[in-house]
């Protein structure tokens, strides 16, 4: 795993990020009445500091509404998905400079997944307002759409289909669609968008969900890849085989986790709030090791295990930069980019790794 050099980390550890309180207006970084940020956030092997004003743009020219998700392509460009239809996709370089913008037809733009197909990359956009999943190239050309899965027999009409996320199997291109805001089914398609199977549905059983908000193909075990699926209102991730058989549950008590993101041996996931926090200005990021144990919670309280069980976490109230994190991207330098929902139209937050 590539890490920043030691001198950079040591410098960052000794640098205090002190900022004046800022009004919570579009483009600002911190909430009103916050006077300073802690020097370092996170725990154990994964600690970070905020990079001030990363990615802040002219809101009159390139506005955002909810910043839902982010991915990085093979050229290092960072794609941000927002449900602001003047520019649904904003493309940044790692310094936060705007490179390009496109997209005006995704009013519910929510899920953003990057796929690799024979050396070429594509995007899958989930739009629950359109009741569709849309595959595009990196310039925004629409290639095909997945409409409501009438083949399943569980949908009476398209409006019941409110997809929130997709995952793509890197081996065979199979597409998994999570209907997190709708009927809570996972529907599997082949690479051409042809129906294979479905499972789940809303409920409290092991194989069911209450907001299957996010999904990823976990390829850390090369011989036995699995699916990790969010069960957000049940405060957990659930692991399934690639054909939909339930395997296990990873409990994150009290945490409304959004989507799992794979990076190296770790899983990163944004949480827009916890059950212990008042709703406004909540949230943090959780980092899981290869044993599915939370080892660091930037922006949240330290992860504590008792008798093998993670104890309930909550927001670190000394850290005001996070306003409902919705997704996290990890780059090759181990920096985090956090897209946020209901954050008063703020641009993403970048955190540089320092430990």
C-alpha positions as CSV (number, residue, x, y, z in Angstrom):
1,X,0.0,0.0,0.0
2,X,1.5,3.3,-1.1
3,X,1.8,5.9,1.7
4,X,2.9,9.5,1.8
5,X,6.5,10.0,2.8
6,X,7.5,10.2,6.4
7,X,8.7,13.8,6.3
8,X,5.4,14.9,5.0
9,X,3.5,13.1,7.7
10,X,5.8,14.4,10.4
11,X,5.3,18.0,9.2
12,X,1.5,17.5,9.1
13,X,1.5,16.1,12.6
14,X,3.2,19.3,13.9
15,X,0.9,21.6,11.9
16,X,-2.2,23.0,13.6
17,X,-5.1,23.6,11.3
18,X,-6.6,26.7,13.0
19,X,-9.3,28.5,11.2
20,X,-11.8,31.3,12.1
21,X,-15.4,30.4,12.4
22,X,-17.1,30.6,9.1
23,X,-20.7,31.1,8.1
24,X,-22.3,27.9,6.7
25,X,-22.8,29.3,3.2
26,X,-22.2,27.6,-0.1
27,X,-18.5,26.9,-0.6
28,X,-17.5,27.3,3.1
29,X,-15.7,24.6,4.9
30,X,-16.9,24.8,8.5
31,X,-20.1,25.2,10.4
32,X,-21.1,28.4,12.1
33,X,-19.7,29.0,15.6
34,X,-16.8,26.6,15.1
35,X,-13.5,28.3,16.0
36,X,-10.9,25.6,15.2
37,X,-10.4,22.1,13.9
38,X,-8.3,19.5,15.6
39,X,-4.9,19.1,14.2
40,X,-5.5,15.4,13.3
41,X,-8.6,13.3,13.0
42,X,-8.9,9.5,12.8
43,X,-7.4,6.8,14.9
44,X,-4.6,4.2,15.0
45,X,-3.0,3.7,11.6
46,X,-5.3,6.0,9.7
47,X,-5.1,9.7,10.6
48,X,-5.9,12.7,8.5
49,X,-6.0,16.5,8.4
50,X,-8.3,18.7,6.3
51,X,-6.9,20.4,3.2
52,X,-8.6,23.9,3.4
53,X,-10.9,24.9,0.5
54,X,-10.1,22.0,-1.7
55,X,-12.4,21.9,-4.8
56,X,-14.3,25.1,-3.9
57,X,-15.7,26.6,-7.1
58,X,-17.7,29.6,-8.3
59,X,-21.2,28.5,-7.2
60,X,-22.6,30.9,-9.8
61,X,-20.9,29.0,-12.6
62,X,-20.5,25.4,-11.2
63,X,-23.0,24.9,-8.4
64,X,-23.6,21.8,-6.3
65,X,-26.7,20.7,-4.4
66,X,-26.2,17.4,-2.7
67,X,-22.7,16.0,-3.4
68,X,-23.6,12.3,-3.5
69,X,-20.6,10.3,-4.7
70,X,-17.1,10.4,-6.2
71,X,-14.9,8.1,-8.3
72,X,-11.4,8.5,-9.8
73,X,-10.5,7.3,-13.3
74,X,-7.3,5.8,-14.7
75,X,-6.0,9.3,-15.5
76,X,-6.3,10.4,-11.9
77,X,-9.3,12.6,-12.6
78,X,-11.9,12.9,-9.8
79,X,-15.6,12.7,-10.9
80,X,-18.2,14.2,-8.5
81,X,-21.9,13.4,-8.9
82,X,-24.4,16.1,-7.7
83,X,-28.1,16.4,-8.1
84,X,-27.6,20.0,-9.4
85,X,-28.8,19.8,-13.0
86,X,-26.7,22.7,-14.2
87,X,-23.7,20.3,-14.0
88,X,-24.5,16.8,-12.6
89,X,-20.8,15.8,-13.1
90,X,-17.9,17.9,-12.0
91,X,-14.4,16.6,-12.9
92,X,-11.5,17.7,-10.8
93,X,-7.8,17.1,-10.7
94,X,-6.2,16.1,-7.4
95,X,-5.4,19.7,-6.6
96,X,-9.1,20.7,-6.7
97,X,-8.9,22.4,-10.1
98,X,-12.0,22.0,-12.3
99,X,-11.2,20.2,-15.5
100,X,-14.7,19.7,-17.0
101,X,-18.4,19.5,-16.2
102,X,-21.4,17.9,-17.9
103,X,-24.8,16.5,-17.3
104,X,-28.2,18.3,-17.0
105,X,-30.7,15.5,-17.1
106,X,-30.1,13.7,-13.7
107,X,-32.4,15.4,-11.2
108,X,-32.0,12.6,-8.7
109,X,-28.3,11.8,-9.4
110,X,-27.3,9.6,-6.5
111,X,-25.1,6.6,-7.3
112,X,-21.8,6.7,-9.2
113,X,-19.8,3.6,-10.1
114,X,-16.8,3.3,-12.4
115,X,-16.3,0.2,-14.4
116,X,-13.3,-1.1,-16.4
117,X,-14.0,-3.0,-19.6
118,X,-11.0,-4.1,-21.7
119,X,-9.0,-1.0,-20.8
120,X,-11.8,1.4,-21.3
121,X,-13.8,3.0,-18.4
122,X,-17.4,3.8,-18.0
123,X,-19.8,5.3,-15.5
124,X,-23.0,3.9,-14.0
125,X,-25.3,6.7,-12.7
126,X,-28.3,5.7,-10.4
127,X,-31.1,8.3,-10.6
128,X,-34.1,7.4,-8.4
129,X,-36.0,10.4,-9.8
130,X,-35.7,8.9,-13.3
131,X,-36.2,5.4,-11.9
132,X,-33.2,4.3,-14.0
133,X,-29.6,3.3,-14.0
134,X,-27.7,5.0,-16.9
135,X,-24.4,3.8,-18.3
136,X,-22.3,6.6,-19.9
137,X,-18.8,7.1,-21.2
138,X,-16.5,9.5,-19.3
139,X,-17.7,12.4,-21.5
140,X,-21.3,11.8,-20.7
141,X,-22.6,10.0,-23.7
142,X,-25.4,7.7,-22.6
143,X,-24.8,4.1,-23.8
144,X,-27.8,2.2,-22.3
145,X,-30.3,2.4,-19.5
146,X,-31.7,-0.1,-17.0
147,X,-35.3,0.5,-16.3
148,X,-37.4,-0.9,-13.5
149,X,-36.9,-4.7,-13.4
150,X,-40.3,-5.9,-14.4
151,X,-38.8,-9.4,-15.0
152,X,-38.7,-9.9,-11.2
153,X,-42.5,-9.8,-10.8
154,X,-42.2,-7.6,-7.6
155,X,-42.7,-4.2,-9.2
156,X,-46.2,-3.0,-10.4
157,X,-44.9,0.1,-12.1
158,X,-41.6,2.0,-12.8
159,X,-42.2,4.6,-9.9
160,X,-41.5,1.8,-7.4
161,X,-37.9,1.5,-8.6
162,X,-35.7,4.0,-6.8
163,X,-32.1,2.7,-7.4
164,X,-29.3,4.1,-5.2
165,X,-26.2,2.2,-6.2
166,X,-24.6,-0.2,-8.6
167,X,-21.6,-2.6,-8.4
168,X,-19.8,-4.2,-11.4
169,X,-18.1,-7.5,-11.2
170,X,-14.6,-6.8,-12.7
171,X,-14.3,-10.4,-13.9
172,X,-17.4,-10.9,-16.1
173,X,-19.0,-7.4,-16.1
174,X,-22.2,-8.5,-14.2
175,X,-24.1,-5.4,-12.9
176,X,-25.7,-5.4,-9.4
177,X,-28.3,-2.8,-8.8
178,X,-29.4,-1.9,-5.2
179,X,-32.9,-0.5,-5.0
180,X,-32.2,1.2,-1.7
181,X,-35.0,3.8,-1.8
182,X,-37.5,1.6,-3.4
183,X,-38.4,-2.1,-2.8
184,X,-35.0,-3.0,-1.4
185,X,-34.2,-5.7,-3.9
186,X,-30.8,-6.4,-5.4
187,X,-31.1,-7.2,-9.1
188,X,-28.3,-8.8,-11.0
189,X,-27.8,-8.2,-14.7
190,X,-25.2,-9.3,-17.2
191,X,-22.8,-6.8,-18.8
192,X,-25.4,-6.0,-21.5
193,X,-28.1,-5.2,-18.9
194,X,-30.0,-8.4,-19.3
195,X,-31.7,-9.7,-16.2
196,X,-30.2,-12.7,-14.3
197,X,-31.8,-12.8,-10.8
198,X,-32.9,-10.8,-7.8
199,X,-33.0,-11.2,-4.1
200,X,-33.6,-9.4,-0.8
201,X,-36.7,-7.2,-0.4
202,X,-37.6,-5.1,2.7
203,X,-37.6,-6.9,6.0
204,X,-35.6,-7.8,9.1
205,X,-34.4,-11.3,8.0
206,X,-30.7,-11.9,7.3
207,X,-31.3,-11.8,3.5
208,X,-33.5,-8.7,3.6
209,X,-32.8,-5.0,3.9
210,X,-34.2,-1.7,5.2
211,X,-32.4,0.7,2.8
212,X,-29.9,-1.3,0.8
213,X,-28.2,2.0,0.1
214,X,-24.8,0.8,-1.2
215,X,-23.0,-2.2,-2.8
216,X,-19.5,-3.3,-3.8
217,X,-17.9,-6.4,-5.2
218,X,-15.3,-7.2,-2.5
219,X,-12.4,-8.7,-4.4
220,X,-9.9,-8.8,-1.5
221,X,-10.2,-12.6,-1.5
222,X,-9.2,-13.2,-5.1
223,X,-10.4,-16.8,-5.2
224,X,-13.8,-16.1,-3.5
225,X,-15.1,-12.6,-4.2
226,X,-18.3,-11.6,-2.4
227,X,-20.8,-8.7,-2.3
228,X,-20.9,-6.2,0.6
229,X,-24.3,-4.5,0.8
230,X,-25.4,-1.7,3.1
231,X,-28.4,-2.3,5.3
232,X,-28.5,1.3,6.5
233,X,-31.5,1.4,8.8
234,X,-30.4,-1.8,10.4
235,X,-26.9,-0.2,10.9
236,X,-24.9,-2.9,9.3
237,X,-23.2,-4.2,6.1
238,X,-24.2,-7.7,4.9
239,X,-22.0,-10.1,2.9
240,X,-23.5,-12.2,0.1
241,X,-22.2,-14.6,-2.5
242,X,-22.2,-13.3,-6.0
243,X,-25.4,-15.2,-6.7
244,X,-27.2,-13.7,-3.7
245,X,-26.8,-16.1,-0.8
246,X,-26.5,-14.5,2.6
247,X,-23.2,-15.1,4.4
248,X,-22.7,-12.8,7.3
249,X,-23.4,-9.4,8.9
250,X,-20.9,-6.7,9.9
251,X,-22.7,-4.6,12.6
252,X,-21.9,-0.9,13.0
253,X,-24.3,-0.1,15.9
254,X,-26.0,3.2,15.6
255,X,-24.3,4.2,12.3
256,X,-26.3,5.1,9.2
257,X,-23.7,3.8,6.8
258,X,-23.9,4.8,3.1
259,X,-21.8,2.7,0.7
260,X,-18.7,0.5,1.2
261,X,-15.7,1.5,-0.9
262,X,-12.9,-0.9,-1.5
263,X,-9.3,0.4,-1.4
264,X,-6.4,-2.0,-1.0
265,X,-6.9,-4.2,2.1
266,X,-9.4,-1.8,3.5
267,X,-13.1,-0.8,3.2
268,X,-14.0,2.8,3.6
269,X,-17.6,4.0,4.2
270,X,-19.2,7.4,4.9
271,X,-21.9,7.7,7.5
272,X,-24.3,10.6,7.3
273,X,-25.2,10.3,10.9
274,X,-25.5,8.1,14.0
275,X,-28.5,7.4,16.1
276,X,-26.8,9.1,19.1
277,X,-26.4,12.4,17.3
278,X,-28.8,15.2,16.8
279,X,-29.6,15.2,13.1
280,X,-28.0,18.5,11.9
281,X,-24.3,18.5,11.1
282,X,-23.7,14.9,11.9
283,X,-21.6,12.1,10.3
284,X,-18.1,10.6,9.9
285,X,-16.1,8.1,8.0
286,X,-15.5,4.5,9.1
287,X,-12.4,2.5,8.0
288,X,-12.5,-1.3,8.2
289,X,-9.5,-3.7,8.0
290,X,-9.4,-7.0,6.2
291,X,-11.0,-8.7,9.2
292,X,-14.1,-6.4,8.9
293,X,-13.1,-4.5,12.1
294,X,-13.4,-0.7,12.3
295,X,-9.9,0.6,13.0
296,X,-10.4,4.4,12.5
297,X,-13.3,6.8,12.4
298,X,-12.2,10.2,11.0
299,X,-14.7,12.8,12.3
300,X,-16.2,10.4,14.8
301,X,-15.4,8.9,18.2
302,X,-12.7,6.2,18.5
303,X,-13.9,2.7,17.6
304,X,-14.1,0.5,20.8
305,X,-14.8,-3.2,20.8
306,X,-16.1,-5.1,23.9
307,X,-16.4,-8.8,23.8
308,X,-15.7,-8.6,20.1
309,X,-18.6,-6.2,19.4
310,X,-18.2,-2.7,18.1
311,X,-19.7,-0.2,20.5
312,X,-21.9,2.6,19.2
313,X,-20.1,5.5,17.7
314,X,-21.0,9.2,17.2
315,X,-19.7,12.4,15.7
316,X,-16.6,14.0,17.2
317,X,-18.2,17.4,18.0
318,X,-14.8,19.1,18.0
319,X,-14.6,18.5,14.2
320,X,-17.0,20.7,12.3
321,X,-16.0,20.1,8.7
322,X,-18.3,17.1,8.2
323,X,-21.9,17.9,7.4
324,X,-23.6,14.5,6.6
325,X,-20.9,12.6,4.6
326,X,-22.4,10.5,1.9
327,X,-19.4,9.0,0.1
328,X,-15.6,8.7,0.4
329,X,-13.0,8.4,-2.4
330,X,-9.4,7.2,-1.6
331,X,-6.7,8.2,-4.0
332,X,-3.2,6.7,-4.6
333,X,-1.7,9.0,-1.9
334,X,-4.2,7.7,0.6
335,X,-6.0,11.0,0.8
336,X,-9.7,11.0,1.4
337,X,-12.3,13.0,-0.6
338,X,-15.7,13.2,1.2
339,X,-18.9,14.1,-0.7
340,X,-21.7,15.3,1.5
341,X,-25.5,15.3,1.5
342,X,-27.6,18.2,2.9
343,X,-24.5,20.1,3.6
344,X,-25.8,23.6,2.6
345,X,-24.4,23.2,-0.9
346,X,-20.8,22.8,0.2
347,X,-18.1,21.2,-2.1
348,X,-16.3,18.0,-1.1
349,X,-13.9,17.9,1.7
350,X,-10.3,16.6,1.2
351,X,-8.4,15.0,4.1
352,X,-4.7,14.3,3.7
353,X,-3.3,11.3,5.4
354,X,-0.7,12.0,8.1
355,X,-0.5,8.7,9.9
